[in-house]
Amino acid sequence: MSTSSISPILSPDSETWAENIRREFPILDQQVHGKPLVFLDSAASSQRPRSVIDAVTWYEEHDHANVHRGVHTLSQRATDAFEGAREKVRGFINAESTSEIVFVSGTTEGINLVASSFGQKFIAEGDEIIISHMEHHANIVPWQMLCERNKAVLRVIPMDERGELDYQAYLDMLGPRTRIVALNHVSNALGTINPVKQYVAAAREKGIPILLDGAQAVPHMPVDVRDLDCDFFVFSGHKMYGPTGIGVLYGRKSLLEQLPPYQGGGDMILAVTFEKTLYNELPYRLEAGTPNISGAVGLGAAVDFLQRIGIDNVQRREQELLAYATTALESIPGLRMIGTASHKAGVLSFVMERAHPHDIGTILDTEGVAVRTGHHCAMPVMEYFKVPATARASLGIYNTRADIDKLVEALQRVREVLG
């Protein structure tokens, strides 16, 4: 197992501290088109540190077996690793019990699980579901599908030109037919950090459950689900330096206990006859089939990595880098930022005069700079700002000021090529 090279003496404000962290990510030590790689696409999927890669490799080489029902040594070791990861996640987000931690394939499945099971139990014709204008498609489409099935009504919180939600409009929407609110904690397309605790409090005052999409929050800031007082919170491993194909649905136990199973088979049962099936206890009742065991092990290692660095240090470092990057990008002639909320995470979406975002991304790639271009699975956001797409640079804990400087240089190259 690898150990950290991060010095506890150095401050997160130190570029040496950042360079030490960067060295923990082997994929970053390469060239693209003959240029050192500058990876600015962490909002799509972050890279993995050596400790996560090693944890998954160790499991695959030494401990792999199916979990929970085996009495042999490998099965017991795999079960211990899998359930140990669940406990790490519980502690990381301060859930009350591991019964509230459901492993899913990612944020998308977590939202679909809630929409399907909660919708089956609680949503009837004419009921209302509230989302916002800045949601990722994964927090729009499942609710649209539910509305279509159950003849419910989808209501949308508006936003303004800065990319901030209209809180008063939200309050006005909360009504006797509102059955659930689904809101992102941080916008993947704009970087806006929504004041979700305020939104949760308003919903809970009226007895309305609320789901928070935390995919873009968990890697970048402290998250305490008990302090937030939310009912559901979902996030993905691959956004927080862990593997793909693994994610978490946190649910308040009193609500999870009321949800009918999302899928059938495997660990979600206690007994099956042709007449009746008895379902398992939480969280297994919502985890059908063989789980992504190595993914959970990698997720647990990612939690260890973030806790070793200190999530407060992560937030402090990324906020400093965001300020540096914002100033640098705003100095480029013809560049317009999309999303200028007063409280943002490390996402910088922008457009440039006479340059389509896809052309920007292609030219940046020739300079070794990786950014995301497109609608970022947030087409209503693009429609609101009247742009077909944006270029998006998103920050991770491994980024440095030198990366931002290289981005600016590459954008100047875009201006040269495209006029």
C-alpha positions as CSV (number, residue, x, y, z in Angstrom):
1,M,0.0,0.0,0.0
2,S,1.3,3.5,-0.9
3,T,1.6,6.2,1.7
4,S,1.2,9.9,1.4
5,S,4.1,12.3,0.6
6,I,2.1,15.3,1.7
7,S,3.9,17.2,4.4
8,P,1.7,18.2,7.3
9,I,4.0,21.2,7.8
10,L,3.1,22.9,4.5
11,S,0.0,25.0,4.1
12,P,-2.6,24.3,1.4
13,D,-1.7,27.8,0.2
14,S,1.8,26.5,-0.7
15,E,2.4,25.5,-4.3
16,T,4.9,22.9,-3.0
17,W,2.0,21.3,-1.1
18,A,0.0,21.2,-4.3
19,E,2.9,19.7,-6.2
20,N,3.3,17.0,-3.6
21,I,-0.4,16.1,-4.0
22,R,0.0,16.1,-7.8
23,R,2.8,13.5,-7.5
24,E,0.3,11.1,-5.9
25,F,-1.6,10.8,-9.3
26,P,0.5,8.7,-11.7
27,I,-1.7,9.5,-14.7
28,L,-0.7,13.1,-14.6
29,D,3.0,12.3,-15.2
30,Q,2.6,12.1,-19.0
31,Q,2.6,14.2,-22.1
32,V,-0.3,14.8,-24.6
33,H,0.7,15.9,-28.1
34,G,4.2,16.4,-26.8
35,K,3.1,18.7,-24.0
36,P,2.9,18.1,-20.3
37,L,-0.7,17.1,-19.4
38,V,-2.8,19.8,-17.7
39,F,-6.0,18.0,-16.5
40,L,-8.9,20.4,-16.0
41,D,-11.8,18.1,-16.3
42,S,-12.4,16.8,-12.8
43,A,-16.1,17.7,-12.8
44,A,-16.6,15.0,-15.4
45,S,-14.4,12.5,-13.7
46,S,-11.5,13.0,-11.4
47,Q,-8.2,11.1,-11.5
48,R,-7.2,8.4,-9.0
49,P,-4.3,8.7,-6.5
50,R,-1.9,5.8,-6.2
51,S,-3.4,4.8,-2.9
52,V,-6.8,4.2,-4.5
53,I,-5.3,2.2,-7.4
54,D,-3.2,0.1,-5.0
55,A,-6.3,-0.6,-2.8
56,V,-8.3,-1.9,-5.7
57,T,-5.3,-3.9,-7.0
58,W,-4.7,-5.5,-3.6
59,Y,-8.3,-6.5,-3.4
60,E,-8.3,-8.0,-6.8
61,E,-5.1,-9.9,-6.3
62,H,-5.7,-11.1,-2.7
63,D,-9.2,-10.8,-1.5
64,H,-11.7,-11.1,-4.3
65,A,-14.8,-13.3,-3.6
66,N,-18.5,-12.7,-3.4
67,V,-19.7,-11.0,-0.2
68,H,-22.0,-11.7,2.7
69,R,-23.0,-15.4,2.3
70,G,-19.6,-17.2,2.0
71,V,-18.0,-18.9,5.0
72,H,-14.6,-19.3,3.4
73,T,-11.7,-16.9,4.1
74,L,-11.7,-14.9,0.9
75,S,-15.5,-14.2,1.1
76,Q,-15.1,-13.1,4.7
77,R,-12.2,-10.8,3.8
78,A,-14.1,-9.4,0.8
79,T,-17.1,-8.8,3.1
80,D,-15.0,-7.1,5.7
81,A,-13.5,-4.8,3.0
82,F,-16.9,-4.0,1.4
83,E,-18.6,-3.3,4.7
84,G,-15.6,-1.4,6.0
85,A,-15.9,0.9,3.0
86,R,-19.6,1.5,4.0
87,E,-18.5,2.5,7.4
88,K,-15.8,4.9,6.0
89,V,-18.5,6.6,3.9
90,R,-20.9,6.8,6.8
91,G,-18.2,8.6,8.8
92,F,-17.2,10.8,5.9
93,I,-20.7,12.3,5.5
94,N,-21.6,11.9,9.2
95,A,-24.6,9.6,8.6
96,E,-26.1,8.2,11.8
97,S,-25.9,4.5,10.7
98,T,-24.5,2.3,8.0
99,S,-28.1,1.3,7.4
100,E,-28.5,4.7,5.8
101,I,-25.6,4.1,3.3
102,V,-26.8,2.3,0.1
103,F,-24.2,1.5,-2.5
104,V,-25.3,2.3,-6.1
105,S,-23.5,2.6,-9.4
106,G,-23.4,6.3,-9.1
107,T,-25.4,9.5,-8.6
108,T,-27.7,8.7,-11.5
109,E,-28.8,5.4,-10.2
110,G,-29.2,6.9,-6.7
111,I,-31.6,9.5,-8.0
112,N,-33.4,6.9,-10.2
113,L,-33.8,4.6,-7.2
114,V,-35.5,7.4,-5.1
115,A,-37.6,8.5,-8.0
116,S,-38.8,5.0,-8.7
117,S,-39.3,3.7,-5.1
118,F,-40.4,7.0,-3.5
119,G,-42.6,7.7,-6.5
120,Q,-44.3,4.3,-6.3
121,K,-45.1,4.9,-2.7
122,F,-45.9,8.6,-2.4
123,I,-46.6,10.3,-5.7
124,A,-50.1,10.4,-7.1
125,E,-51.9,12.2,-9.9
126,G,-51.7,16.0,-9.5
127,D,-48.8,15.8,-6.9
128,E,-45.9,18.2,-7.5
129,I,-42.2,17.6,-7.7
130,I,-39.8,20.6,-7.4
131,I,-36.4,20.8,-9.2
132,S,-34.3,23.7,-10.3
133,H,-33.3,25.2,-13.7
134,M,-29.7,24.4,-13.2
135,E,-30.0,20.6,-12.6
136,H,-27.9,17.9,-14.3
137,H,-30.0,15.8,-16.6
138,A,-29.7,13.0,-14.1
139,N,-31.8,15.1,-11.7
140,I,-34.4,16.1,-14.3
141,V,-35.1,13.0,-16.5
142,P,-36.0,10.5,-13.7
143,W,-38.5,13.0,-12.3
144,Q,-40.0,13.7,-15.7
145,M,-40.4,9.9,-16.2
146,L,-42.1,9.7,-12.8
147,C,-44.4,12.6,-13.7
148,E,-45.3,10.8,-16.9
149,R,-46.1,7.5,-15.2
150,N,-48.0,9.0,-12.2
151,K,-49.5,12.1,-13.9
152,A,-47.6,14.3,-11.5
153,V,-46.5,17.9,-12.1
154,L,-42.8,19.0,-12.4
155,R,-42.1,22.5,-11.2
156,V,-38.8,24.4,-11.8
157,I,-37.1,27.0,-9.6
158,P,-35.9,29.8,-11.9
159,M,-32.4,31.2,-11.9
160,D,-30.9,34.6,-12.8
161,E,-28.1,35.7,-15.1
162,R,-25.5,35.1,-12.4
163,G,-26.5,31.5,-12.1
164,E,-28.2,31.8,-8.7
165,L,-31.6,30.4,-7.8
166,D,-34.6,32.5,-6.9
167,Y,-35.2,31.5,-3.3
168,Q,-38.5,33.4,-3.0
169,A,-39.9,31.6,-6.0
170,Y,-38.9,28.4,-4.4
171,L,-40.8,29.3,-1.2
172,D,-43.8,30.2,-3.2
173,M,-43.8,26.8,-5.0
174,L,-43.8,24.8,-1.7
175,G,-47.4,23.8,-1.3
176,P,-49.9,21.2,-0.1
177,R,-49.3,19.0,-3.3
178,T,-45.5,19.2,-3.1
179,R,-44.2,15.7,-2.4
180,I,-40.5,16.0,-2.9
181,V,-37.8,18.6,-3.7
182,A,-34.7,17.5,-5.7
183,L,-31.9,20.0,-5.9
184,N,-28.2,20.0,-6.7
185,H,-25.8,21.1,-4.0
186,V,-23.3,22.4,-6.6
187,S,-24.0,23.0,-10.3
188,N,-21.8,21.0,-12.6
189,A,-22.3,23.5,-15.5
190,L,-22.0,26.8,-13.5
191,G,-20.1,26.0,-10.3
192,T,-22.8,27.6,-8.2
193,I,-22.9,26.4,-4.6
194,N,-26.5,26.5,-3.6
195,P,-27.4,27.5,0.0
196,V,-29.0,24.0,0.3
197,K,-29.3,24.1,4.1
198,Q,-31.7,27.0,3.7
199,Y,-33.7,25.1,1.1
200,V,-33.8,22.0,3.2
201,A,-35.1,23.9,6.2
202,A,-37.9,25.5,4.2
203,A,-39.0,22.1,2.9
204,R,-38.8,20.3,6.2
205,E,-40.8,23.1,7.9
206,K,-43.6,21.9,5.6
207,G,-42.9,18.2,6.1
208,I,-41.6,17.8,2.5
209,P,-38.7,15.4,1.9
210,I,-35.7,16.8,-0.1
211,L,-33.0,15.1,-2.1
212,L,-29.7,16.7,-2.7
213,D,-27.4,15.8,-5.7
214,G,-24.0,16.1,-4.0
215,A,-21.9,14.7,-6.9
216,Q,-20.0,18.1,-7.3
217,A,-20.0,18.9,-3.5
218,V,-18.5,15.9,-1.8
219,P,-15.0,16.1,-3.4
220,H,-14.6,19.8,-2.7
221,M,-16.1,20.7,0.7
222,P,-17.2,19.2,4.0
223,V,-20.6,17.5,3.8
224,D,-22.5,16.6,7.0
225,V,-25.9,15.1,6.2
226,R,-27.1,15.4,9.7
227,D,-26.2,19.1,9.8
228,L,-27.8,19.6,6.4
229,D,-30.9,17.7,7.7
230,C,-31.6,16.4,4.2
231,D,-33.6,13.3,3.6
232,F,-31.6,11.9,0.7
233,F,-28.1,12.7,-0.5
234,V,-26.4,11.1,-3.6
235,F,-22.9,11.2,-5.0
236,S,-20.4,9.3,-7.2
237,G,-17.1,7.7,-6.4
238,H,-15.4,8.8,-9.7
239,K,-16.0,12.5,-8.9
240,M,-14.1,12.1,-5.6
241,Y,-10.9,10.4,-6.7
242,G,-12.4,6.9,-6.6
243,P,-13.4,4.3,-9.2
244,T,-16.3,4.6,-11.7
245,G,-19.3,2.4,-11.3
246,I,-19.7,3.0,-7.6
247,G,-21.8,5.7,-5.7
248,V,-23.8,6.3,-2.6
249,L,-27.4,7.0,-1.8
250,Y,-27.7,8.3,1.8
251,G,-31.2,8.2,3.0
252,R,-32.8,9.0,6.3
253,K,-33.6,5.6,7.8
254,S,-37.2,6.4,8.6
255,L,-37.8,7.2,4.9
256,L,-35.7,4.3,3.5
257,E,-37.7,1.9,5.6
258,Q,-40.8,3.0,3.7
259,L,-39.4,2.6,0.2
260,P,-40.3,-0.5,-1.7
261,P,-37.3,-2.4,-3.2
262,Y,-36.0,-0.8,-6.4
263,Q,-34.8,-4.2,-7.9
264,G,-35.3,-7.8,-6.9
265,G,-32.8,-10.6,-6.4
266,G,-29.6,-11.4,-4.5
267,D,-28.9,-9.8,-1.1
268,M,-32.2,-7.9,-1.0
269,I,-34.1,-11.0,0.2
270,L,-34.4,-13.0,3.4
271,A,-36.6,-15.8,2.1
272,V,-38.3,-16.6,-1.2
273,T,-41.2,-18.9,-1.9
274,F,-43.4,-19.0,-4.9
275,E,-46.1,-17.4,-2.8
276,K,-44.1,-14.6,-1.1
277,T,-40.7,-13.0,-0.7
278,L,-39.5,-11.6,2.6
279,Y,-37.2,-8.6,2.1
280,N,-33.9,-8.0,3.9
281,E,-33.1,-5.2,6.3
282,L,-31.5,-2.0,5.3
283,P,-29.4,-1.2,3.4
284,Y,-29.3,-4.6,1.7
285,R,-33.0,-4.4,0.8
286,L,-32.1,-1.7,-1.7
287,E,-28.9,-3.5,-3.0
288,A,-30.0,-6.3,-5.4
289,G,-27.5,-8.6,-7.0
290,T,-23.7,-8.9,-6.6
291,P,-22.4,-5.4,-5.8
292,N,-19.4,-3.6,-7.2
293,I,-17.1,-4.8,-4.5
294,S,-13.8,-3.6,-5.8
295,G,-15.5,-0.2,-6.5
296,A,-16.5,0.1,-2.9
297,V,-13.0,-0.8,-1.8
298,G,-11.7,1.9,-4.0
299,L,-14.3,4.4,-2.8
300,G,-13.2,3.6,0.8
301,A,-9.6,4.3,-0.2
302,A,-10.7,7.6,-1.8
303,V,-12.4,8.6,1.5
304,D,-9.1,7.8,3.3
305,F,-7.2,9.9,0.8
306,L,-9.5,12.9,1.3
307,Q,-9.5,12.6,5.0
308,R,-5.7,12.3,5.0
309,I,-5.4,15.6,3.1
310,G,-8.3,17.2,5.1
311,I,-11.4,18.2,3.3
312,D,-11.2,21.7,4.8
313,N,-7.7,22.0,3.2
314,V,-9.2,20.8,-0.1
315,Q,-11.8,23.5,0.0
316,R,-9.4,26.2,1.1
317,R,-6.9,25.3,-1.7
318,E,-9.5,25.1,-4.5
319,Q,-11.2,28.4,-3.5
320,E,-7.8,30.1,-3.7
321,L,-7.1,28.5,-7.1
322,L,-10.6,29.4,-8.3
323,A,-10.0,33.1,-7.5
324,Y,-6.7,33.0,-9.3
325,A,-8.2,31.3,-12.3
326,T,-11.3,33.6,-12.5
327,T,-9.1,36.7,-12.5
328,A,-6.8,35.1,-15.2
329,L,-9.7,34.1,-17.5
330,E,-11.6,37.4,-17.2
331,S,-8.5,39.2,-18.5
332,I,-8.7,37.4,-21.8
333,P,-10.3,39.6,-24.5
334,G,-13.5,38.2,-26.0
335,L,-14.0,35.6,-23.2
336,R,-17.3,35.6,-21.3
337,M,-17.8,33.6,-18.1
338,I,-21.0,31.6,-17.9
339,G,-22.0,31.4,-14.2
340,T,-20.8,34.2,-11.9
341,A,-22.5,33.3,-8.6
342,S,-21.1,34.9,-5.5
343,H,-20.5,31.4,-4.0
344,K,-18.9,29.0,-6.4
345,A,-16.9,25.8,-6.5
346,G,-14.0,25.2,-8.9
347,V,-15.9,25.2,-12.2
348,L,-15.2,27.8,-14.8
349,S,-17.6,27.7,-17.8
350,F,-16.9,30.2,-20.6
351,V,-17.4,31.0,-24.3
352,M,-15.2,33.0,-26.6
353,E,-16.0,35.3,-29.5
354,R,-15.6,33.7,-32.9
355,A,-14.8,30.3,-31.3
356,H,-17.1,27.4,-31.0
357,P,-16.5,25.5,-27.7
358,H,-15.7,22.3,-29.5
359,D,-13.0,24.1,-31.4
360,I,-11.7,25.6,-28.2
361,G,-11.4,22.2,-26.7
362,T,-9.7,20.7,-29.7
363,I,-7.0,23.5,-29.8
364,L,-6.5,23.3,-26.1
365,D,-5.9,19.5,-26.4
366,T,-3.1,20.1,-28.9
367,E,-1.5,22.2,-26.1
368,G,-1.9,19.4,-23.6
369,V,-4.8,21.1,-21.8
370,A,-7.8,18.9,-21.1
371,V,-11.1,20.7,-20.6
372,R,-14.8,19.6,-21.2
373,T,-16.8,21.1,-24.0
374,G,-20.6,20.7,-24.7
375,H,-23.8,21.1,-22.7
376,H,-22.4,19.2,-19.7
377,C,-25.7,17.3,-19.4
378,A,-27.4,20.5,-18.5
379,M,-29.1,21.6,-21.7
380,P,-31.7,23.8,-19.9
381,V,-28.8,25.9,-18.6
382,M,-27.4,26.3,-22.1
383,E,-30.8,27.3,-23.3
384,Y,-31.1,29.9,-20.6
385,F,-27.8,31.6,-21.4
386,K,-28.6,31.3,-25.2
387,V,-25.4,29.4,-26.0
388,P,-25.1,26.0,-27.7
389,A,-22.4,24.9,-25.4
390,T,-19.6,26.1,-23.2
391,A,-16.0,25.2,-22.5
392,R,-15.5,24.2,-18.9
393,A,-12.3,24.0,-16.9
394,S,-12.9,22.3,-13.6
395,L,-10.5,22.1,-10.7
396,G,-9.2,19.2,-8.7
397,I,-6.9,18.9,-5.7
398,Y,-4.0,18.2,-8.0
399,N,-4.2,21.4,-10.0
400,T,-1.7,24.3,-9.5
401,R,-1.4,27.9,-10.5
402,A,1.0,26.7,-13.2
403,D,-1.9,24.7,-14.7
404,I,-4.0,27.9,-14.9
405,D,-1.1,29.7,-16.5
406,K,-0.9,27.0,-19.1
407,L,-4.7,27.2,-19.7
408,V,-4.4,31.0,-20.3
409,E,-1.5,30.5,-22.7
410,A,-3.5,27.9,-24.6
411,L,-6.5,30.2,-24.8
412,Q,-4.3,32.8,-26.3
413,R,-3.4,30.2,-28.9
414,V,-7.1,29.8,-29.6
415,R,-7.4,33.5,-30.2
416,E,-4.4,33.3,-32.6
417,V,-5.8,30.4,-34.6
418,L,-9.5,31.5,-34.7
419,G,-8.9,35.2,-34.9
